[in-house]
Amino acid sequence: MTNQRTLRPTETLQLETGLSLIPRIKLLLTIYRADKSVSPIDEWKFKRSLIDYIKSSFSITVLEEDLQIRKFKDLNKRKRDEPVAKGRVFVHDLGFMEKVIGENKEEEEKFVEWKRGFVEKLDGIELNLEGVKFKLKVDVPKSDDFEGMNKEWEENIAFGARGYQRSERMQPDTIILKGMPSRWFAETRVSSKPSMLVTHTILSALGKIRNLHVAEDNDIGDNANEEDIVSGLHCKIVVRFENHKDFYDALKVLCGRSLQKQGSRLRADYDVTWDKDGFFRDARHQIEERKRIPARRVEERDEGHRQHSRVSQFSSEEGRRKRFK
């Protein structure tokens, strides 16, 4: 298995249970009218025009299924300066990047620099669809912007964000994954719901895990299309690593990759971010509070009975010791 700390930006990381993290470039698209025409956008023509433009301008091949365009339903109610459609484009074949980044220590910097230039050149272009012009706005998803997240947590630590103390030692250690297929993290032939054991086995390839939380997820952020969401198909995973180094390496690998199932072309385009609110700290606090409060009530109610009072007092003190441990 490849060590994620030496993983190249164009390299795949093999996981357990036939899963792998495959590299790709993902961009979010917003489409505006670029002339005074009120003609509706033809999604198929726009896709063909954009694919041809990327091919001729950058020598990059984008498959039709890797470009998704959806026009807004209320186009007749929208103002002229409002977008008419949104979409996403994926570049999965990154073989051409081998020539761009080479094989030296600065390959990652070269990849980031090339990607930034690609986005800048694509952003703002106008496409002419048989006399009707449309302008394209291009953005990198927040979950693919590792440098942006790194800067964000450094600023949060500097200003004492919620859940973290003002200390360089208090670095983030928890990652949140949304939009993961529940079945891929379930026990085969047992259940379709995600299993803690299977999830732990899969994600352990990214680093040593301290805490893990898995739950159903019906809101998948940038990937959400209301008509496509079916309850129970996706899960949300919160994973806390043993240290900041494992967290840092894991987040770096998860950014700019999709999860793929062996033997199929199915890919999971998840959202990934770092935990800003101290998920496990808050959860532990709430659990211990629930333990402590009932114990106090029992102690007060049975204050006249010494034996029962001792038991209650022991429970209360035990709860406090856990609370502040």
N, C-alpha and C positions, 0 to 999 in steps of 0.2 A: 504493500500500500504506500502511495506517495505521501510524504510528510507535508501537511498543509503549510508549514512555515517556509518551505522551499518551493511551493507550487507556483508555476509560471502563470501569468494572467490568461494564457490560452490553453491551459492544461486542465484535464478532467480529474476529479477526485472520486475514487470508487468508495462506496459505502457498503454497509451490510444489507442483507435481504434483497440484493439485486438492484439497488438504487445507486445513482451516481449524480454528482454535481457537474453539469456541463457548462462551459463558458459561453457567453453570448453578449451581444450588445442590445440593449432595449432602450427605446426612445418613445416619449409620449408626444402625440401630435394634436395640434389644435388648428382647425382650418377656418379661414375667414374669406369673405368675398374681397376681391381686389379691384373690382370695377363697379359700375352702377347697375349691373344686371341683377335681376331678382330670380333668375333661373335656378331651379333646384340643383343641388350637386348630384352628379352621377357617380356613385361610389366605385363602380367597376372601372369606369374611365379614369377616375382619379388614381386608383390603385395602379393601373397599367402605366399611366403617365409618370408617377413617382418611381415605380420600379425601373422604368427605362432611364429616368434621370439619374438615379443612383448608379446604375450600371454604366452609363456613358461618362459620368463625371468622376466616379470613384473606383470604377472597375470592380464593384461589389455586387454579387448576385443575391437578390432577396426573393425568396419563394413567395408565391401569391398567398399561401396560407399563413405566412409570417408577417403579413401586412393586414391589419384590421382597421376598417373605417366604418364609423357609424354616424349617420346624420341625425341631428336633433329632430324630434318629432314636431316641435312647435315652430317650425321655420317661418310660417306666415305671421307669427307674433313677435319675431325677433327684430331688433333694430339693425340698421345696416352695419354698424361696427361690432356687432356681436358674432361669435363663431357660429358656423353652420354645421360643423361636424367635428368629431374627435376620433382619435385612433391610437394605435400602437404599431411600431415596426420593430422586428427582431432581425438581427444578423447572427445566424448560428454558425455559418461556415467562416471561421476565423483563420483559415490556413494562410491567407494572404498576409496576416500579421507577422508571420515568421520573418519575412523580409524586412518588415518595418522595425521590429524591436531587436532582431539579432539575438545573440546569445552572450550577453554580458551582464554585469551587475546592474546596469541602468535600464534593463529591459522593461521593468514595471513603469518607470518614469516615462519612457518612450511611448508605452501603450496609453498611459493617461494623457499625455500630450497629444498623441494622434487622435484619440477619441474626442478631446476637447475641440480640436480643429475641425473634425468631422461634423460635430454638432453645430459649431459656429457657421460653417459653410452651408449647411442644410437649412439652418434657421433663417426665415425671411424670404425664401425663394418663392417665385410665382409660377404657377403652372397654368398653361392655356389649354382649356378643354373645348376645342372647336369654337373658339371665339369668346368663351366665358373664362375669366381669370379668377384664380383662387390663390391666396397667400397662406404659407405654412409657417406655423410657430412650433419650434421643437424644444423639448425640455428633457433633461435626464431625471428619471424617477428618484425620489428621495432615498428609496431603499437601495438604489444602485450607486449612490454618491457617498462612498466610504470617506473621502477626504472631508466632505461637508459634515458628516456625522462626527468625525474625529474632532473637528473644530468646535462643533456644538457642545460635546461633553467637556472639552477643555474649558470653554467659556462658562458652562454650568458649574463646574467645580470651582473655578475662580471666584464666582459670585455666590457660592453656597446654595446650590439648587436643592429643592425638596428631595429628601431621601439620601443626600450626600453631605458630608461635613466639608468645611473649608480646609481641605488637606490634600496634598498631592498623593498621599497614601490611599485616600479613599477614591480609587479609580473605579469606573463602572465594570461590572462583571456579568451582567445579565442581558440576554438577547431575546427578542420577541419575534416569532415567526407566525405569519398569518397566511391563510389560503393554501395550506398543505392538504393534500388528499387524505382523508381519514383512513381509507382502506390500505394505503401504503404503510401506515403505522399501526395496523391492527394485527392481531394474531390470526394467521391463516386458518380458515375453516372453523374458527371459534366465534368470531364476531367481526362486524364491519366497523366497530368503534375503535378509535386509537387506543393502543395499550401503552401503559407507562414503561413496561419492560422492553417492548419492541422499540419504542421511541428512544429510550436510554441507550439501547444497543446501537442504534443507527447514529445518534448524535455524539456518541462517545468517540467516534473517529475524529471529531473536531477538537477534543480536549477533555480534561477531567471535569466531570459534572458534580456540582454540589447539591443543587435543587432542580426539580423538574415539575412542570405543571402542564397538563394537556386538557383542552376543553373544546367543545363544538364551536365553530366559527362560521357565521353567516354574513359577515361583513369583511370583504377581502380587499378593501382600500382601492388602490389604483386599478385593480383587476375587476372591480365590481360592475357588472351589468345586471340590473334588477331582474330582467327576464331570464337570466342564466343561472341565478342562485337557487339551489335546491337545498333545503334544510338537511343538515347532517353529513353533507358530502365533504366539507372542509373542516379542518381543526386548527386551533390556535395553540402554539407551543411556546412556553416561557421556560428558558433554560439558563440556570445560573452556574457559571463555571467556578472552579476552585480559585482561580486568580485572574488578574487583569490580562496577563500575557495570553492565556488560553482564549479568553473572551476576544481580545484584539485579533488574534490569528483566525478565529472562527468567523468573526464578522467580516473580515477581509475576504475570506474564501466564499462566504455566502453572498456577498455583494457581486453583482455582475454574473450570476450563474442561475441556471434553472435545474430543478430536480427531474431526473429521467428514470423511467422504469425499464429494466433490462428486458429485451425481447419485444419491445413495442416502441412506437414513436410518440407515446404519450409523455408530455412534459408538464411539470407544475411550475407556473410562473408566480411564485410566492412573493410576499412582501416581507422585508426584514428591517428591523430597527433595534436600537439599544433601549433599555429600560430606563426612563428618566425619573420614574416615580417611586422606585424602590419597591417593586411588586412583592417580593418575598418578605421584606421587612414589614410592610403594612399587613400582609396576611398573617404573619406570626403574631404581630401585635394584637390583631382582632381576635385570633384564636385564644391567646392567653387571657385577654380581657373577658371573654365569654366563660373561661374556666374560673376566673377569679371572682367574678361578680356573684354567680350562684353560691359559691362557697361562703362568701360573706353573709348572704341572706340566711343560709342554713345556720350559721354560727350565731347570728343575732336572734333568730327565731327560737333556737334551742339553748339559749344562754343559761337557763336555769338547770339544765341537765349537764353535769360536768363531763361525764364520759362522752356524750355525743358532742359536747362542745370541744373536747380535745381533738376528736376526729376531724371536726369541721375546721378547727384552727390549723391542724396539720395540713389539710387540703389547701387552705387559704395561703399558708406560708409557702407550701410547695409551689403553688401557682405563682406566687410572687418571685420565688427563686428562679423559676423558668422564665418569667417575664423579663427579669433583668440580667439573665445569664449572658 
